[in-house]
Amino acid sequence: DVYGLSSTSCASDNQLGYEKAINGIMPLLAGANVISGFGSYTSGFLASFEQLLIDNETFAMMHKSAQGVTIDSDRLAVDAIANVMAGENFMEQEHTMRYLRSGEIFIPRLGADGLLDDYEAAGSKDIRERARDEAKRRLKSYEDAPLPPEADREFVRIIAAAEAELL
């Protein structure tokens, strides 16, 4: 476990963003298989649903970057480029559509990813406001999934055994 997405910032600000990005990318690139600190700030003393969603998107971007870039003859798109040079456009190319839909390009779910006019038309909300809206939506639609009775009984058994051992 590596405490990767850490920050000493006491607010959801630029410091929080750059510290989490720098502190998270290094263990990811080093091959850590567990990285914690999602949703936290102020050295782990505070956490929020909004920050959890922002961190999830930040880590998704870092993970996508850490995968690197595959370079092969298909991805070089020589034929598609030749077609565009001959007067077509990239959006007409089957190659473009295939790679747009393949996950090759990271598309944020929370961050603003468009033109200024679109951003303003959507209310000019910053990422914290969009994260707050998304957190409220998710919490409102959350449905509890109770444990199966056998799992609940097993937890009771494990806790009783631990208490007996410790007391």
Phi, psi and omega in degrees: 000129178239128179281081190275312186272060183260157177202144175268356182298143179261006181216162175278087186223187180300322179302316179301315181296311184288326178294316180296320180296311181293315181289338179271325185289325184297308178295328178298312180293333179280352176096015178301139181260353174224124178233127183247186180100003181298130176086353186260161171204184184053051180056033177087002181279339179233154176209158178210155176298321180300313181294326177300317179292319178296316179297323178300317179290320177301313181293324177299320177294316179297317180298318178299317179295320182292340178290342180078187182240129176271127178244117176214178186298324180291317182289337176292338172057039183302316181294318179297318179296319178298319178298319179292320178296335179272005174117350177279182175235162185298327182291343176277349186275131176302323180301315179298312181298319180300315183282332175296327183267356188272353186088005180297327182252131177286127177242114182292147176264334186248319182291154176291130183219071182187199181273159180302320179301318179294318179300313180293321179296332179273007175102006178054038181281135175280176186297327178295319179292319178295322178294320178297315178299317181292320178297316178298317180299314182293318180293323180293324183267001182293135174239127180295137177246094183296152177291149173298149183307322181294325177291319178298316178298321180295320176299315179300318180297314181296316180296317179298319179295319179294318178298317180297322181288323183277334184266000000 
